[in-house]
Amino acid sequence: MPAPVASPCVNACRIEPGTGCCEGCLRTLDEIAGWISYSDEMKRVVWQRIAERRDAAAERAAERER
C-alpha cells in the first residue's frame, strides 16, 4: 500500500492578496480547506498545481531582474 500523500503545509500561513495563495505552501484557500477530504489522487493534483505556481513565480521573478 503506498504511503499517504504528505501535506505541503510549512506552517507559514498567510494568504497573498495578489495571488490568493498561501505564501508558505502555495495552495489556495479552497485547496487548504479541502485537503483533509481529498483523495490521494486529488492531493497529487494539488502538488502539481503547487509546482506550476512555484515555476510561474520563479519566471516572474527572473523577468523582473532583467
N, CA, C and O atoms as a MOPAC input file, in Angstrom:
PM7 MOZYME 1SCF
protein

 N      0.84800 1    -1.17500 1     0.00000 1
 C      0.00000 1     0.00000 1     0.00000 1
 C      0.89900 1     1.24600 1     0.00000 1
 O      1.79800 1     1.35300 1     0.83300 1
 N      0.66400 1     2.18700 1    -0.92600 1
 C      1.50800 1     3.38300 1    -0.98100 1
 C      1.30500 1     4.27000 1     0.24400 1
 O      0.24800 1     4.26200 1     0.87500 1
 N      2.34100 1     5.02800 1     0.55800 1
 C      2.27300 1     5.95800 1     1.68500 1
 C      1.28600 1     7.07300 1     1.37300 1
 O      1.10700 1     7.44000 1     0.21100 1
 N      0.64600 1     7.61200 1     2.40400 1
 C     -0.26100 1     8.73100 1     2.17300 1
 C      0.50100 1     9.93300 1     1.61500 1
 O      1.70100 1    10.08100 1     1.84500 1
 N     -0.19800 1    10.77200 1     0.89200 1
 C      0.40700 1    11.96500 1     0.30100 1
 C      0.57100 1    13.00900 1     1.40300 1
 O     -0.39100 1    13.36300 1     2.08400 1
 N      1.78600 1    13.49200 1     1.56600 1
 C      2.09200 1    14.45600 1     2.61800 1
 C      1.47700 1    15.81800 1     2.31500 1
 O      1.32800 1    16.21100 1     1.15800 1
 N      1.13000 1    16.51400 1     3.36800 1
 C      0.61400 1    17.87200 1     3.23200 1
 C      1.75300 1    18.81700 1     2.86700 1
 O      2.86700 1    18.66300 1     3.36800 1
 N      1.48800 1    19.78700 1     2.00500 1
 C      2.52000 1    20.76200 1     1.66000 1
 C      2.67200 1    21.87800 1     2.69900 1
 O      3.53000 1    22.74600 1     2.54300 1
 N      1.85800 1    21.86700 1     3.74600 1
 C      1.87100 1    22.92100 1     4.74900 1
 C      3.25100 1    23.02900 1     5.39900 1
 O      3.85000 1    22.02600 1     5.78800 1
 N      3.74200 1    24.26800 1     5.50700 1
 C      5.02700 1    24.52500 1     6.15600 1
 C      4.85400 1    25.46000 1     7.35600 1
 O      5.82100 1    26.03800 1     7.85100 1
 N      3.60400 1    25.59800 1     7.81400 1
 C      3.27400 1    26.42300 1     8.97700 1
 C      3.71800 1    27.87300 1     8.81400 1
 O      4.16400 1    28.50800 1     9.77000 1
 N      3.59200 1    28.38200 1     7.60700 1
 C      3.86500 1    29.78900 1     7.31400 1
 C      2.62900 1    30.31800 1     6.58900 1
 O      2.70000 1    30.72500 1     5.43000 1
 N      1.51100 1    30.30500 1     7.28400 1
 C      0.21000 1    30.56000 1     6.67200 1
 C     -0.10100 1    32.04100 1     6.56500 1
 O     -0.26300 1    32.73500 1     7.56900 1
 N     -0.18000 1    32.50300 1     5.34600 1
 C     -0.59600 1    33.88200 1     5.06400 1
 C     -1.01200 1    33.93100 1     3.60400 1
 O     -0.23000 1    33.60000 1     2.71300 1
 N     -2.23800 1    34.34300 1     3.37100 1
 C     -2.74800 1    34.39600 1     2.00000 1
 C     -2.24800 1    35.67000 1     1.33100 1
 O     -2.44300 1    36.77300 1     1.84000 1
 N     -1.61200 1    35.50200 1     0.20400 1
 C     -1.11000 1    36.60800 1    -0.60700 1
 C     -2.28900 1    37.21300 1    -1.36300 1
 O     -2.91000 1    36.52600 1    -2.17500 1
 N     -2.61400 1    38.49200 1    -1.11500 1
 C     -3.78400 1    39.09000 1    -1.77300 1
 C     -3.71100 1    39.06200 1    -3.30000 1
 O     -4.73600 1    38.88600 1    -3.95900 1
 N     -2.54600 1    39.22900 1    -3.86100 1
 C     -2.41800 1    39.27700 1    -5.31600 1
 C     -2.66800 1    37.95200 1    -6.00600 1
 O     -3.14800 1    37.91800 1    -7.14000 1
 N     -2.34500 1    36.85900 1    -5.32700 1
 C     -2.48500 1    35.53900 1    -5.94500 1
 C     -3.60500 1    34.70200 1    -5.34400 1
 O     -4.12200 1    33.79200 1    -5.99200 1
 N     -3.97800 1    35.00600 1    -4.11100 1
 C     -4.97500 1    34.19500 1    -3.41800 1
 C     -4.40700 1    32.88500 1    -2.90800 1
 O     -5.15200 1    31.99200 1    -2.50500 1
 N     -3.07600 1    32.77000 1    -2.92800 1
 C     -2.41100 1    31.54300 1    -2.47000 1
 C     -1.66200 1    31.80200 1    -1.16700 1
 O     -1.23700 1    32.92400 1    -0.88800 1
 N     -1.51300 1    30.76900 1    -0.39700 1
 C     -0.73600 1    30.83900 1     0.83300 1
 C      0.73300 1    31.07600 1     0.47700 1
 O      1.27800 1    30.42200 1    -0.41200 1
 N      1.36100 1    32.00900 1     1.17300 1
 C      2.77300 1    32.28600 1     0.91700 1
 C      3.66400 1    31.10000 1     1.29800 1
 O      4.74100 1    30.92100 1     0.72800 1
 N      3.21800 1    30.30100 1     2.25200 1
 C      4.02900 1    29.17600 1     2.70400 1
 C      3.94700 1    27.96300 1     1.80100 1
 O      4.97700 1    27.41900 1     1.40300 1
 N      2.73300 1    27.52600 1     1.47000 1
 C      2.57700 1    26.26600 1     0.73300 1
 C      2.07700 1    26.43900 1    -0.69800 1
 O      2.04300 1    25.47500 1    -1.46300 1
 N      1.69000 1    27.65600 1    -1.06500 1
 C      1.19900 1    27.97800 1    -2.41000 1
 C     -0.13800 1    27.32500 1    -2.76000 1
 O     -0.46800 1    27.18100 1    -3.93800 1
 N     -0.90700 1    26.92700 1    -1.74200 1
 C     -2.25100 1    26.41600 1    -2.00800 1
 C     -3.26000 1    27.54200 1    -1.89800 1
 O     -3.03500 1    28.53000 1    -1.20000 1
 N     -4.38200 1    27.38000 1    -2.59900 1
 C     -5.49200 1    28.31500 1    -2.46500 1
 C     -6.25100 1    27.97700 1    -1.18200 1
 O     -6.05100 1    26.91800 1    -0.58700 1
 N     -7.12300 1    28.89600 1    -0.76900 1
 C     -7.95100 1    28.61600 1     0.41400 1
 C     -8.80600 1    27.37000 1     0.21000 1
 O     -8.96500 1    26.57200 1     1.13400 1
 N     -9.35400 1    27.19800 1    -0.98100 1
 C    -10.16500 1    26.00500 1    -1.26200 1
 C     -9.32800 1    24.73300 1    -1.14700 1
 O     -9.79900 1    23.72300 1    -0.62300 1
 N     -8.09500 1    24.78000 1    -1.63200 1
 C     -7.22800 1    23.59800 1    -1.54700 1
 C     -6.84300 1    23.29800 1    -0.10400 1
 O     -6.76400 1    22.13600 1     0.29400 1
 N     -6.60600 1    24.34100 1     0.67100 1
 C     -6.27800 1    24.14400 1     2.08800 1
 C     -7.46900 1    23.53800 1     2.81300 1
 O     -7.32500 1    22.56100 1     3.54900 1
 N     -8.64100 1    24.11800 1     2.60500 1
 C     -9.84400 1    23.64100 1     3.28700 1
 C    -10.21100 1    22.22500 1     2.87400 1
 O    -10.68000 1    21.44500 1     3.70300 1
 N    -10.00700 1    21.87900 1     1.61300 1
 C    -10.40100 1    20.57500 1     1.12000 1
 C     -9.38800 1    19.47000 1     1.33300 1
 O     -9.71200 1    18.29600 1     1.15700 1
 N     -8.17000 1    19.82200 1     1.70700 1
 C     -7.07800 1    18.84700 1     1.76700 1
 C     -7.44700 1    17.59600 1     2.55300 1
 O     -7.18900 1    16.48300 1     2.09600 1
 N     -8.03100 1    17.76000 1     3.69800 1
 C     -8.32400 1    16.62100 1     4.57200 1
 C     -9.27400 1    15.61700 1     3.92300 1
 O     -9.21700 1    14.42400 1     4.22100 1
 N    -10.14400 1    16.09700 1     3.03700 1
 C    -11.11800 1    15.19200 1     2.41800 1
 C    -10.69600 1    14.74100 1     1.01500 1
 O    -11.35300 1    13.88600 1     0.42100 1
 N     -9.62400 1    15.29700 1     0.49000 1
 C     -9.18300 1    14.92000 1    -0.85800 1
 C     -8.65600 1    13.50100 1    -0.90200 1
 O     -8.05500 1    13.01400 1     0.05500 1
 N     -8.88900 1    12.85000 1    -2.02200 1
 C     -8.27500 1    11.54200 1    -2.26500 1
 C     -6.78200 1    11.76500 1    -2.51500 1
 O     -6.35300 1    12.88900 1    -2.77700 1
 N     -5.99700 1    10.69500 1    -2.43200 1
 C     -4.56800 1    10.81700 1    -2.73000 1
 C     -4.35000 1    11.32300 1    -4.15000 1
 O     -3.41100 1    12.07700 1    -4.40600 1
 N     -5.20900 1    10.91300 1    -5.06500 1
 C     -5.08900 1    11.37100 1    -6.45200 1
 C     -5.26900 1    12.89100 1    -6.53000 1
 O     -4.50300 1    13.57500 1    -7.20800 1
 N     -6.27500 1    13.41100 1    -5.84000 1
 C     -6.51100 1    14.85300 1    -5.85400 1
 C     -5.37500 1    15.58900 1    -5.15800 1
 O     -4.98100 1    16.67200 1    -5.59300 1
 N     -4.84800 1    15.02000 1    -4.09200 1
 C     -3.70700 1    15.64100 1    -3.40800 1
 C     -2.50100 1    15.74700 1    -4.35300 1
 O     -1.77000 1    16.73700 1    -4.32700 1
 N     -2.30600 1    14.73100 1    -5.17300 1
 C     -1.21000 1    14.78200 1    -6.14500 1
 C     -1.45900 1    15.87000 1    -7.19100 1
 O     -0.52100 1    16.52100 1    -7.65200 1
 N     -2.72300 1    16.06400 1    -7.56100 1
 C     -3.08200 1    17.15000 1    -8.48500 1
 C     -2.72000 1    18.49400 1    -7.85200 1
 O     -2.16000 1    19.36600 1    -8.51600 1
 N     -3.04100 1    18.65700 1    -6.57400 1
 C     -2.72000 1    19.90300 1    -5.88200 1
 C     -1.20100 1    20.09500 1    -5.84500 1
 O     -0.71900 1    21.20200 1    -6.08100 1
 N     -0.44700 1    19.04400 1    -5.55500 1
 C      1.01200 1    19.14400 1    -5.57000 1
 C      1.51500 1    19.58900 1    -6.94500 1
 O      2.46200 1    20.37100 1    -7.03100 1
 N      0.90000 1    19.10500 1    -8.00700 1
 C      1.29400 1    19.52100 1    -9.35900 1
 C      0.99300 1    21.00600 1    -9.56900 1
 O      1.79700 1    21.73200 1   -10.15200 1
 N     -0.15500 1    21.44400 1    -9.09500 1
 C     -0.50400 1    22.87200 1    -9.19600 1
 C      0.50200 1    23.72800 1    -8.42700 1
 O      0.90700 1    24.79300 1    -8.89200 1
 N      0.89700 1    23.25600 1    -7.25800 1
 C      1.89100 1    23.97800 1    -6.45800 1
 C      3.18600 1    24.12400 1    -7.25100 1
 O      3.77800 1    25.20300 1    -7.28700 1
 N      3.62300 1    23.03900 1    -7.88300 1
 C      4.85200 1    23.08900 1    -8.68200 1
 C      4.71000 1    24.09200 1    -9.82100 1
 O      5.63900 1    24.84500 1   -10.11100 1
 N      3.55800 1    24.09900 1   -10.45700 1
 C      3.31900 1    25.05100 1   -11.54900 1
 C      3.32400 1    26.48700 1   -11.03200 1
 O      3.87100 1    27.38000 1   -11.68000 1
 N      2.72400 1    26.71000 1    -9.88300 1
 C      2.71100 1    28.05500 1    -9.29700 1
 C      4.12100 1    28.49900 1    -8.92000 1
 O      4.49500 1    29.65300 1    -9.13100 1
 N      4.89600 1    27.58000 1    -8.36400 1
 C      6.27700 1    27.89400 1    -7.97800 1
 C      7.10500 1    28.23900 1    -9.21700 1
 O      7.88700 1    29.19000 1    -9.20100 1
 N      6.93300 1    27.46700 1   -10.28300 1
 C      7.65600 1    27.73900 1   -11.53400 1
 C      7.25900 1    29.09000 1   -12.11300 1
 O      8.11500 1    29.85300 1   -12.56200 1
 N      5.97100 1    29.38400 1   -12.10200 1
 C      5.49100 1    30.65600 1   -12.64100 1
 C      6.03000 1    31.82700 1   -11.81700 1
 O      6.39600 1    32.86000 1   -12.37700 1
 N      6.08000 1    31.67200 1   -10.50600 1
 C      6.61400 1    32.73200 1    -9.64600 1
 C      8.10200 1    32.94500 1    -9.92000 1
 O      8.57700 1    34.08100 1    -9.93500 1
 N      8.83000 1    31.86000 1   -10.13500 1
 C     10.26100 1    31.97100 1   -10.43900 1
 C     10.47300 1    32.67700 1   -11.77700 1
 O     11.39200 1    33.48300 1   -11.92000 1
 N      9.62300 1    32.37400 1   -12.74900 1
 C      9.71400 1    33.04100 1   -14.04700 1
 C      9.43600 1    34.53600 1   -13.92000 1
 O     10.13800 1    35.35200 1   -14.51700 1
 N      8.41800 1    34.89400 1   -13.14600 1
 C      8.10200 1    36.31700 1   -12.95700 1
 C      9.25500 1    37.03700 1   -12.26200 1
 O      9.59400 1    38.16500 1   -12.62200 1
 N      9.85300 1    36.39000 1   -11.27300 1
 C     10.98000 1    36.99800 1   -10.56800 1
 C     12.17400 1    37.18400 1   -11.50400 1
 O     12.86100 1    38.20400 1   -11.43900 1
 N     12.42300 1    36.20300 1   -12.37100 1
 C     13.52600 1    36.31000 1   -13.32000 1
 C     13.27500 1    37.43200 1   -14.31400 1
 O     14.21000 1    38.13700 1   -14.69500 1
 N     12.03500 1    37.60800 1   -14.73800 1
 C     11.69900 1    38.68500 1   -15.66700 1
 C     11.90300 1    40.06000 1   -15.02500 1
 O     12.34700 1    40.99900 1   -15.68600 1
 N     11.57900 1    40.17000 1   -13.74400 1
 C     11.76100 1    41.44200 1   -13.04400 1
 C     13.24600 1    41.79600 1   -12.91300 1
 O     13.59900 1    42.97400 1   -12.88100 1
 N     14.10100 1    40.79800 1   -12.83900 1
 C     15.53600 1    41.03700 1   -12.69800 1
 C     16.18500 1    41.46200 1   -13.99700 1
 O     17.28500 1    42.01500 1   -13.98300 1
 N     15.53100 1    41.21800 1   -15.11500 1
 C     16.11700 1    41.58000 1   -16.41800 1
 C     16.02600 1    43.03600 1   -16.67500 1
 O     16.47000 1    43.50600 1   -17.72300 1

